[in-house]
């Protein structure tokens, strides 16, 4: 397997790709939607809500936390998760700027 060669790309390009990874799997999208819907920390009901096995949910939560879109806090023997609103706002700014590139170029070039 080849290297990703991320060092040849700008910080901005790497950040966009990192955040896009959050939306690359429907389970992560579903987890984010559920966290927004309940607007609070959730500990154990994601397995019932999403319908996937606990280890699978845990892997997706780990990835979303690594990406910085959610944060977790330990409460007793469980970890509770919620949206990291500061990082979510930063991601939205970055992605909006990227996705709005077409607005400045209205000519049909192809």
N, CA, C and O atoms as a DFTB+ gen file, in Angstrom:
440 C
 N C O
     1  1       0.845      -1.177       0.000
     2  2       0.000       0.000       0.000
     3  2       0.885       1.232       0.000
     4  3       1.841       1.311       0.771
     5  1       0.575       2.192      -0.854
     6  2       1.382       3.397      -0.975
     7  2       1.126       4.379       0.149
     8  3       0.123       4.298       0.858
     9  1       2.050       5.300       0.292
    10  2       1.896       6.350       1.288
    11  2       0.918       7.399       0.793
    12  3       0.760       7.580      -0.414
    13  1       0.269       8.082       1.699
    14  2      -0.722       9.092       1.335
    15  2      -0.067      10.367       0.814
    16  3      -0.707      11.147       0.109
    17  1       1.202      10.586       1.154
    18  2       1.949      11.778       0.739
    19  2       1.227      13.068       1.105
    20  3       1.227      14.027       0.334
    21  1       0.620      13.085       2.272
    22  2      -0.125      14.267       2.691
    23  2       0.755      15.500       2.816
    24  3       0.256      16.624       2.754
    25  1       2.061      15.304       2.992
    26  2       2.959      16.446       3.162
    27  2       3.096      17.288       1.893
    28  3       3.562      18.426       1.963
    29  1       2.704      16.758       0.743
    30  2       2.812      17.550      -0.487
    31  2       1.597      18.452      -0.695
    32  3       1.564      19.250      -1.631
    33  1       0.601      18.321       0.182
    34  2      -0.607      19.132       0.078
    35  2      -0.624      20.195       1.167
    36  3       0.042      20.059       2.194
    37  1      -1.386      21.248       0.935
    38  2      -1.450      22.350       1.899
    39  2      -2.177      21.915       3.176
    40  3      -2.896      20.916       3.188
    41  1      -1.975      22.678       4.235
    42  2      -2.689      22.420       5.480
    43  2      -4.193      22.480       5.254
    44  3      -4.950      21.686       5.813
    45  1      -4.614      23.428       4.431
    46  2      -6.039      23.580       4.123
    47  2      -6.578      22.349       3.412
    48  3      -7.652      21.858       3.760
    49  1      -5.858      21.848       2.434
    50  2      -6.296      20.652       1.704
    51  2      -6.344      19.437       2.624
    52  3      -7.267      18.628       2.531
    53  1      -5.373      19.304       3.497
    54  2      -5.365      18.189       4.449
    55  2      -6.518      18.295       5.430
    56  3      -7.123      17.284       5.787
    57  1      -6.834      19.519       5.872
    58  2      -7.947      19.700       6.814
    59  2      -9.278      19.364       6.160
    60  3     -10.127      18.724       6.780
    61  1      -9.469      19.785       4.920
    62  2     -10.703      19.468       4.197
    63  2     -10.851      17.956       4.056
    64  3     -11.928      17.413       4.300
    65  1      -9.785      17.281       3.666
    66  2      -9.828      15.822       3.506
    67  2     -10.104      15.139       4.841
    68  3     -10.836      14.150       4.895
    69  1      -9.521      15.663       5.917
    70  2      -9.729      15.076       7.246
    71  2     -11.198      15.164       7.637
    72  3     -11.790      14.178       8.074
    73  1     -11.779      16.341       7.481
    74  2     -13.180      16.491       7.860
    75  2     -14.110      15.713       6.932
    76  3     -15.131      15.189       7.376
    77  1     -13.765      15.636       5.657
    78  2     -14.601      14.884       4.719
    79  2     -14.671      13.414       5.115
    80  3     -15.656      12.736       4.824
    81  1     -13.630      12.925       5.777
    82  2     -13.615      11.535       6.220
    83  2     -14.762      11.247       7.193
    84  3     -15.250      10.120       7.266
    85  1     -15.182      12.260       7.929
    86  2     -16.290      12.079       8.872
    87  2     -17.577      11.697       8.152
    88  3     -18.423      11.002       8.715
    89  1     -17.726      12.143       6.925
    90  2     -18.951      11.894       6.168
    91  2     -18.798      10.730       5.192
    92  3     -19.687      10.478       4.378
    93  1     -17.682      10.028       5.272
    94  2     -17.388       8.954       4.332
    95  2     -18.073       7.638       4.689
    96  3     -17.996       6.675       3.926
    97  1     -18.734       7.586       5.825
    98  2     -19.447       6.362       6.208
    99  2     -20.807       6.751       6.777
   100  3     -20.885       7.637       7.628
   101  1     -21.882       6.103       6.321
   102  2     -23.217       6.471       6.792
   103  2     -23.409       6.292       8.300
   104  3     -24.236       6.983       8.895
   105  1     -22.670       5.389       8.922
   106  2     -22.797       5.215      10.376
   107  2     -22.307       6.473      11.105
   108  3     -22.905       6.886      12.098
   109  1     -21.231       7.074      10.619
   110  2     -20.730       8.299      11.254
   111  2     -21.710       9.450      11.044
   112  3     -21.926      10.260      11.945
   113  1     -22.295       9.520       9.864
   114  2     -23.311      10.538       9.597
   115  2     -24.488      10.347      10.546
   116  3     -24.993      11.314      11.116
   117  1     -24.923       9.111      10.715
   118  2     -26.040       8.805      11.604
   119  2     -25.719       9.156      13.053
   120  3     -26.563       9.700      13.765
   121  1     -24.510       8.848      13.483
   122  2     -24.098       9.187      14.851
   123  2     -24.128      10.694      15.049
   124  3     -24.653      11.172      16.055
   125  1     -23.577      11.446      14.113
   126  2     -23.582      12.909      14.223
   127  2     -25.010      13.449      14.247
   128  3     -25.326      14.331      15.046
   129  1     -25.876      12.925      13.375
   130  2     -27.270      13.379      13.361
   131  2     -27.944      13.101      14.695
   132  3     -28.692      13.936      15.204
   133  1     -27.683      11.935      15.258
   134  2     -28.296      11.594      16.551
   135  2     -27.788      12.522      17.653
   136  3     -28.568      12.975      18.491
   137  1     -26.499      12.803      17.656
   138  2     -25.947      13.697      18.687
   139  2     -26.532      15.106      18.566
   140  3     -26.774      15.764      19.577
   141  1     -26.758      15.567      17.345
   142  2     -27.390      16.875      17.171
   143  2     -28.855      16.834      17.605
   144  3     -29.357      17.780      18.212
   145  1     -29.528      15.744      17.294
   146  2     -30.954      15.626      17.615
   147  2     -31.198      15.672      19.124
   148  3     -32.119      16.347      19.585
   149  1     -30.382      14.964      19.882
   150  2     -30.600      14.925      21.325
   151  2     -29.979      16.122      22.029
   152  3     -30.353      16.443      23.157
   153  1     -29.019      16.795      21.362
   154  2     -28.379      18.008      21.873
   155  2     -27.874      17.844      23.309
   156  3     -27.994      18.753      24.130
   157  1     -27.314      16.682      23.591
   158  2     -26.699      16.439      24.896
   159  2     -25.741      15.277      24.749
   160  3     -25.617      14.692      23.672
   161  1     -25.076      14.951      25.815
   162  2     -24.160      13.816      25.773
   163  2     -24.942      12.511      25.788
   164  3     -25.988      12.392      26.426
   165  1     -24.408      11.552      25.077
   166  2     -25.046      10.237      25.023
   167  2     -24.007       9.195      25.422
   168  3     -22.857       9.244      24.985
   169  1     -24.427       8.270      26.246
   170  2     -23.489       7.246      26.721
   171  2     -23.730       5.894      26.064
   172  3     -22.848       5.384      25.373
   173  1     -24.885       5.312      26.259
   174  2     -25.052       3.932      25.851
   175  2     -26.078       3.652      24.789
   176  3     -26.084       2.550      24.240
   177  1     -26.948       4.587      24.466
   178  2     -28.070       4.259      23.587
   179  2     -27.743       4.333      22.098
   180  3     -28.634       4.137      21.272
   181  1     -26.511       4.606      21.740
   182  2     -26.170       4.660      20.319
   183  2     -26.310       3.299      19.638
   184  3     -26.705       3.226      18.475
   185  1     -25.993       2.243      20.345
   186  2     -26.120       0.905      19.757
   187  2     -27.568       0.648      19.378
   188  3     -27.843       0.169      18.278
   189  1     -28.497       0.959      20.271
   190  2     -29.916       0.773      19.977
   191  2     -30.395       1.726      18.891
   192  3     -31.190       1.347      18.032
   193  1     -29.918       2.949      18.931
   194  2     -30.354       3.974      17.981
   195  2     -29.853       3.697      16.566
   196  3     -30.617       3.797      15.606
   197  1     -28.579       3.352      16.435
   198  2     -27.965       3.178      15.119
   199  2     -28.210       1.766      14.574
   200  3     -28.394       1.588      13.370
   201  1     -28.211       0.774      15.451
   202  2     -28.469      -0.590      15.015
   203  2     -27.226      -1.366      14.610
   204  3     -27.324      -2.371      13.906
   205  1     -26.074      -0.914      15.042
   206  2     -24.828      -1.631      14.775
   207  2     -24.277      -2.185      16.082
   208  3     -24.696      -1.776      17.164
   209  1     -23.344      -3.108      15.976
   210  2     -22.743      -3.713      17.162
   211  2     -21.914      -2.688      17.933
   212  3     -21.394      -1.731      17.359
   213  1     -21.802      -2.903      19.230
   214  2     -21.051      -1.993      20.099
   215  2     -19.621      -1.749      19.606
   216  3     -19.195      -0.595      19.570
   217  1     -18.856      -2.792      19.222
   218  2     -17.493      -2.526      18.742
   219  2     -17.455      -1.642      17.498
   220  3     -16.550      -0.822      17.340
   221  1     -18.439      -1.810      16.616
   222  2     -18.510      -0.993      15.410
   223  2     -18.811       0.454      15.763
   224  3     -18.167       1.365      15.242
   225  1     -19.779       0.676      16.638
   226  2     -20.107       2.029      17.097
   227  2     -18.882       2.654      17.755
   228  3     -18.569       3.819      17.511
   229  1     -18.194       1.886      18.582
   230  2     -17.009       2.396      19.274
   231  2     -15.930       2.847      18.292
   232  3     -15.288       3.876      18.500
   233  1     -15.734       2.076      17.224
   234  2     -14.741       2.459      16.217
   235  2     -15.120       3.766      15.525
   236  3     -14.263       4.616      15.287
   237  1     -16.402       3.924      15.204
   238  2     -16.849       5.160      14.556
   239  2     -16.746       6.346      15.523
   240  3     -16.364       7.444      15.118
   241  1     -17.081       6.129      16.781
   242  2     -16.933       7.193      17.780
   243  2     -15.472       7.587      17.932
   244  3     -15.146       8.770      18.032
   245  1     -14.604       6.599      17.948
   246  2     -13.170       6.864      18.054
   247  2     -12.698       7.714      16.880
   248  3     -11.927       8.657      17.060
   249  1     -13.162       7.380      15.680
   250  2     -12.769       8.136      14.485
   251  2     -13.314       9.565      14.536
   252  3     -12.591      10.511      14.222
   253  1     -14.571       9.732      14.926
   254  2     -15.141      11.077      15.027
   255  2     -14.438      11.904      16.089
   256  3     -14.266      13.112      15.924
   257  1     -14.035      11.271      17.164
   258  2     -13.292      11.980      18.216
   259  2     -11.910      12.354      17.707
   260  3     -11.436      13.462      17.955
   261  1     -11.264      11.443      17.002
   262  2      -9.952      11.723      16.416
   263  2     -10.029      12.893      15.433
   264  3      -9.113      13.713      15.365
   265  1     -11.112      12.966      14.680
   266  2     -11.311      14.058      13.731
   267  2     -11.650      15.369      14.430
   268  3     -11.597      16.434      13.816
   269  1     -12.000      15.293      15.716
   270  2     -12.287      16.486      16.490
   271  2     -13.722      16.961      16.432
   272  3     -14.028      18.043      16.933
   273  1     -14.613      16.184      15.834
   274  2     -15.994      16.626      15.695
   275  2     -16.858      16.288      16.904
   276  3     -17.908      16.896      17.109
   277  1     -16.422      15.326      17.697
   278  2     -17.120      15.033      18.945
   279  2     -16.101      15.013      20.073
   280  3     -14.896      14.900      19.848
   281  1     -16.608      15.126      21.277
   282  2     -15.743      15.009      22.447
   283  2     -16.421      14.077      23.427
   284  3     -17.638      13.896      23.399
   285  1     -15.621      13.496      24.284
   286  2     -16.152      12.533      25.229
   287  2     -15.690      12.831      26.635
   288  3     -14.603      13.364      26.858
   289  1     -16.538      12.477      27.573
   290  2     -16.183      12.620      28.981
   291  2     -16.540      11.325      29.698
   292  3     -17.537      10.675      29.383
   293  1     -15.715      10.970      30.659
   294  2     -15.932       9.734      31.402
   295  2     -16.908       9.996      32.530
   296  3     -16.718      10.907      33.336
   297  1     -17.963       9.180      32.578
   298  2     -18.950       9.243      33.653
   299  2     -19.119       7.845      34.210
   300  3     -19.816       7.015      33.627
   301  1     -18.491       7.593      35.317
   302  2     -18.530       6.252      35.901
   303  2     -17.757       5.284      35.035
   304  3     -16.567       5.473      34.784
   305  1     -18.436       4.247      34.578
   306  2     -17.770       3.252      33.739
   307  2     -18.008       3.475      32.251
   308  3     -17.570       2.668      31.432
   309  1     -18.683       4.536      31.894
   310  2     -18.965       4.777      30.477
   311  2     -18.413       6.124      30.036
   312  3     -18.131       7.003      30.850
   313  1     -18.269       6.256      28.732
   314  2     -17.832       7.506      28.127
   315  2     -19.039       8.114      27.435
   316  3     -19.727       7.442      26.666
   317  1     -19.290       9.370      27.706
   318  2     -20.420      10.072      27.099
   319  2     -19.897      11.003      26.010
   320  3     -18.871      11.660      26.183
   321  1     -20.611      11.055      24.888
   322  2     -20.167      11.826      23.732
   323  2     -21.160      12.922      23.389
   324  3     -22.367      12.790      23.596
   325  1     -20.609      14.019      22.853
   326  2     -21.429      15.108      22.329
   327  2     -20.628      15.806      21.226
   328  3     -19.426      15.585      21.078
   329  1     -21.308      16.639      20.468
   330  2     -20.666      17.398      19.397
   331  2     -19.695      18.402      20.020
   332  3     -20.026      19.071      20.999
   333  1     -18.497      18.500      19.447
   334  2     -17.551      19.556      19.826
   335  2     -17.913      20.772      18.986
   336  3     -17.474      20.900      17.842
   337  1     -18.709      21.658      19.554
   338  2     -19.300      22.755      18.780
   339  2     -18.258      23.712      18.208
   340  3     -18.453      24.255      17.120
   341  1     -17.166      23.924      18.917
   342  2     -16.115      24.812      18.416
   343  2     -15.469      24.222      17.152
   344  3     -15.304      24.920      16.152
   345  1     -15.111      22.947      17.205
   346  2     -14.512      22.302      16.039
   347  2     -15.522      22.138      14.911
   348  3     -15.159      22.234      13.738
   349  1     -16.782      21.892      15.249
   350  2     -17.828      21.777      14.229
   351  2     -17.944      23.100      13.467
   352  3     -18.058      23.105      12.241
   353  1     -17.913      24.211      14.189
   354  2     -17.993      25.532      13.555
   355  2     -16.807      25.770      12.633
   356  3     -16.976      26.288      11.529
   357  1     -15.614      25.398      13.070
   358  2     -14.425      25.542      12.232
   359  2     -14.538      24.679      10.978
   360  3     -14.189      25.122       9.884
   361  1     -15.026      23.443      11.136
   362  2     -15.197      22.554      10.000
   363  2     -16.197      23.146       9.010
   364  3     -15.973      23.095       7.800
   365  1     -17.298      23.706       9.513
   366  2     -18.311      24.298       8.635
   367  2     -17.731      25.454       7.825
   368  3     -18.000      25.570       6.630
   369  1     -16.939      26.307       8.466
   370  2     -16.315      27.432       7.753
   371  2     -15.408      26.928       6.637
   372  3     -15.470      27.407       5.505
   373  1     -14.578      25.970       6.968
   374  2     -13.629      25.424       6.005
   375  2     -14.353      24.756       4.844
   376  3     -14.019      24.994       3.683
   377  1     -15.334      23.927       5.149
   378  2     -16.053      23.204       4.107
   379  2     -16.930      24.141       3.266
   380  3     -17.048      23.957       2.055
   381  1     -17.534      25.130       3.896
   382  2     -18.354      26.089       3.150
   383  2     -17.499      26.851       2.153
   384  3     -17.892      27.025       1.000
   385  1     -16.338      27.306       2.589
   386  2     -15.425      28.021       1.690
   387  2     -15.036      27.120       0.513
   388  3     -15.014      27.564      -0.635
   389  1     -14.731      25.862       0.806
   390  2     -14.361      24.916      -0.237
   391  2     -15.529      24.654      -1.188
   392  3     -15.353      24.686      -2.406
   393  1     -16.711      24.399      -0.646
   394  2     -17.869      24.056      -1.471
   395  2     -18.436      25.239      -2.244
   396  3     -19.115      25.045      -3.253
   397  1     -18.168      26.468      -1.787
   398  2     -18.680      27.649      -2.468
   399  2     -17.753      28.157      -3.578
   400  3     -17.994      29.232      -4.128
   401  1     -16.718      27.423      -3.911
   402  2     -15.803      27.852      -4.965
   403  2     -16.510      28.041      -6.299
   404  3     -16.117      28.893      -7.095
   405  1     -17.534      27.265      -6.545
   406  2     -18.246      27.349      -7.816
   407  2     -19.017      28.652      -7.970
   408  3     -19.342      29.043      -9.091
   409  1     -19.313      29.327      -6.872
   410  2     -20.100      30.558      -6.933
   411  2     -19.351      31.705      -7.602
   412  3     -19.964      32.588      -8.202
   413  1     -18.024      31.689      -7.497
   414  2     -17.242      32.765      -8.098
   415  2     -16.933      32.510      -9.573
   416  3     -16.431      33.401     -10.258
   417  1     -17.221      31.330     -10.061
   418  2     -16.963      30.986     -11.454
   419  2     -18.267      30.517     -12.089
   420  3     -18.550      29.320     -12.135
   421  1     -19.057      31.471     -12.579
   422  2     -20.376      31.131     -13.097
   423  2     -20.360      30.672     -14.557
   424  3     -21.364      30.168     -15.059
   425  1     -19.225      30.845     -15.238
   426  2     -19.167      30.443     -16.643
   427  2     -19.082      28.929     -16.770
   428  3     -18.428      28.261     -15.968
   429  1     -19.752      28.395     -17.792
   430  2     -19.677      26.965     -18.061
   431  2     -18.446      26.735     -18.918
   432  3     -18.441      27.069     -20.103
   433  1     -17.401      26.168     -18.328
   434  2     -16.119      26.076     -19.040
   435  2     -15.933      24.753     -19.786
   436  3     -14.961      24.618     -20.530
   437  1     -16.794      23.803     -19.622
   438  2     -16.624      22.511     -20.312
   439  2     -17.857      22.148     -21.111
   440  3     -17.890      21.098     -21.753
